[in-house]
């Protein structure tokens, strides 16, 4: 199983980014997918989840600003991040459970003016 995240970068406060995570080596359409983030020196924090049935849940701090979605044909999960704040700065990881916890390499999001 491989999860490959991309789309991070530097953005000004109030800006937007879309992260992508492409999965391989698993039956993507039946797997729930998560996004986590981690600030160096802090614990990894769960951000959003999308079920195989496209039900979505979010941590309170991103509700109304972030949207998780999936394209099963492309085996890809997305995280659309709008109205970004400096406190959203972190390394973002996609995650799923497929026999065991599976993590992609993170992608760095920096929100700064």
DOMAR-612019 format. One line per field, with one value per residue (C-alpha): x, y, z. Coordinates in pm, 1 decimal, decimal comma. Layout:
BEGIN
x: (X; ...)
y: (Y; ...)
z: (Z; ...)
This chain:
BEGIN
x: (0,0; 128,2; -23,2; 131,8; 33,8; 97,0; -21,7; 138,7; 312,4; 332,9; 11,0; -90,6; -348,7; -696,6; -571,8; -653,1; -475,0; -590,2; -405,5; -423,5; -341,2; -324,8; -351,8; -222,4; -203,0; -547,2; -913,6; -952,7; -1328,9; -1401,2; -1153,6; -1222,4; -957,8; -827,1; -615,8; -395,7; -152,8; 146,9; 331,5; 696,2; 723,9; 351,5; 137,4; -22,0; -377,2; -669,3; -823,0; -1089,6; -1233,7; -1434,0; -1599,8; -1638,4; -1992,2; -1864,2; -1975,4; -1744,7; -1639,6; -1403,7; -1221,4; -1386,9; -1105,5; -1146,2; -1525,0; -1660,8; -1313,7; -1187,0; -1359,9; -1254,5; -1362,6; -1269,5; -1256,7; -1267,9; -1192,9; -866,1; -805,2; -746,0; -864,0; -855,0; -848,5; -966,8; -846,1; -995,5; -960,3; -626,1; -482,9; -125,2; -224,7; -300,8; 71,3; 176,5; 282,5; -32,4; -58,8; -316,8; -397,0; -606,5; -639,6; -570,8; -467,8; -274,8; -236,0; -103,6; 49,3; 168,0; 467,3; 353,2; 319,1; 411,7; 158,0; 289,1; 46,5; 235,4; 243,5)
y: (0,0; 341,8; 680,7; 974,2; 1320,4; 1640,1; 1997,2; 2167,3; 2501,0; 2855,7; 3057,7; 3387,3; 3402,3; 3384,6; 3189,1; 2840,0; 2516,7; 2176,0; 1869,8; 1538,4; 1187,0; 909,0; 551,6; 231,1; -131,2; -137,7; -136,2; 235,0; 256,3; 55,6; 234,5; 527,7; 794,8; 1052,1; 1363,8; 1441,8; 1723,8; 1772,7; 2077,4; 1996,2; 1917,4; 1844,3; 1535,4; 1445,9; 1584,1; 1433,1; 1681,7; 1516,1; 1181,0; 1053,5; 714,4; 475,3; 610,3; 968,8; 1065,5; 1340,4; 1454,4; 1731,6; 1853,6; 2166,4; 2403,4; 2342,0; 2308,1; 2543,5; 2604,3; 2261,8; 2007,4; 1647,2; 1460,8; 1153,3; 1035,4; 658,5; 635,4; 820,8; 648,3; 992,8; 1179,7; 1558,4; 1823,4; 2162,5; 2421,2; 2770,4; 3075,4; 2944,8; 3073,3; 3076,8; 2810,8; 2574,4; 2560,6; 2196,6; 1887,0; 1719,1; 1341,4; 1113,0; 792,6; 481,8; 145,2; -144,1; -441,1; -192,8; 183,1; 320,0; 665,6; 868,3; 1096,8; 1437,3; 1753,5; 2083,5; 2365,3; 2703,6; 2989,9; 3313,0; 3665,8)
z: (0,0; -91,1; -18,1; -199,9; -80,2; -271,2; -302,5; -6,4; -28,8; 97,5; 104,3; 258,8; 537,7; 387,7; 90,0; -33,6; -114,1; -228,8; -108,7; -293,0; -181,2; -436,9; -312,2; -463,0; -356,2; -197,6; -290,2; -249,3; -293,2; 22,7; 249,6; 477,4; 436,0; 680,7; 680,9; 979,7; 1044,2; 1266,6; 1386,3; 1467,9; 1836,2; 1869,3; 1842,1; 1513,3; 1498,9; 1310,4; 1067,3; 853,6; 750,8; 457,0; 466,5; 176,8; 154,4; 130,5; 481,8; 607,1; 954,0; 1064,5; 1366,9; 1503,1; 1411,7; 1037,7; 1006,9; 744,7; 597,5; 487,4; 266,0; 226,7; -86,7; -283,9; -643,1; -642,9; -1015,3; -953,9; -617,2; -474,2; -165,4; -153,2; 115,0; -3,7; 245,9; 233,5; 458,9; 575,9; 902,0; 1030,6; 1284,0; 995,3; 924,1; 956,9; 771,0; 639,9; 610,3; 454,5; 637,7; 603,8; 774,1; 537,3; 747,4; 954,6; 975,0; 648,8; 623,0; 332,3; 341,1; 451,0; 252,9; 415,0; 431,1; 541,4; 598,5; 633,3; 500,5)
